[in-house]
Amino acid sequence: MGFSGIYKKHLPVVCSLACLFASGAVYAQQDTTRADSIFKNIQHPELGPNDTIMVPAKISDEGLLMPARTLEGFWISKPGPPGMKERMEKWTRLRNAVYVTYPFARRAGAVMNDINTKIEKMKEKEDRKAYIKTREKELRKEFTEPLTNLSIYQGKVLMKLINRQTGNNCYEIIKEYKGGVTARLYQTVAFFFNSSLKQPYDARGDDREIESIVQEVERMYVR
């Protein structure tokens, strides 16, 4: 294909670009002319000998050229409804407690499943007791220090989460592995701290807020 062939092939494109550039140039010229005519009709302020600093300006509704500037964006809010601050504080406290205690509850569920799987294969009662005692020593070594740093409120949340993970409250778990006497002893201690080992868990009722936070936390474990 010779030069004439290439020229004919790309002629439509060249013509289109030429039209665009030409129209842009005409528009720019018209726009400049219009801007010049506007500024000629504006009443300029009188400048004094010390007016040497250039600032942004705008044309007022009266046709005057006035100093102007654009302020940074900012939010305007009004006080929330009564009780909102207290409710947010309670929610933040609950959310923090769930984030702190959920790993322990998750670990407790995994350990109990493992223990139940192992003791189901043991025929002798003494073997089951010995195995549970061994696992108890391991768990004490692993969790005694971090659990003693929990507040009473966080402890209540933890017991609810253990119920959620295992399907049993802490009283039933202790009774199953350590006997009824030990369970009642721990329940008495909990009572003096205004708590209870028999913490229920109702994901669709009283504990729906905890459930929503737990689902938020669990998404972190899925990643």
C-alpha positions, 0 to 999 in steps of 0.5 A: 500500500503506497502513501496515497493508500495509507492517506485514503485509509486514515483520512476519516480519522485525520479529518475527525481529529482535525475537526475536534482540534479546530472546534476546541480552538474556536471554543477556547477563543470564544471562551477567552473573549467571553471572559475578557468581556465579563471582567471588563464590566466588573467593578474592581476594588480600589487598591491602596499602597499596601495591597500587594498580596494576591488572594483568590477572588469571586464575583459577588451578586452585585457584580463586585470582585471580592476576596474569597477562599474555599474552606476545608470540609467539616462535619456538623452533628447534633447531640444524639437522643437521650441515653445514646451515649450510655448505650454506646458505652455499654456496646463498646464494653460488650464488644471489647469483652467478646473480642478478649474472651472469644479465643478462650471460648473457642479453645475451650470448645476444641479441647472439650471435643478432643477430650470427649473423643478420647475418653469415649474410647476408654472403658475404665473409669480410672483411665478416664479420670487420669486422662482428664486430670492430665489435660486439666494440668495442661490447661491450667498451665496454659490459661491460669495467667491470662484468665486471672487477668479478666474482669468479672464482667469479662468472665460472665461474657466468657461463660456465655461464649463457652455455652455457645461453643459447647452447648452446655453451661459451665456448671454442667461442664464442671459437674460432668468432669469434676463432679457435683460437689465441685460444681456446687462449690464453684457456683457458690463462689460465683454467687458471691461475685454476683455471677453464676456458672449457669449462664444461659445463651440465647442467640436470638433473644437476650444475647443477640448483641453478643451473637452479632459481635461473635459473627464479626469476630469469626469472620477474622478466623475464616480468612 
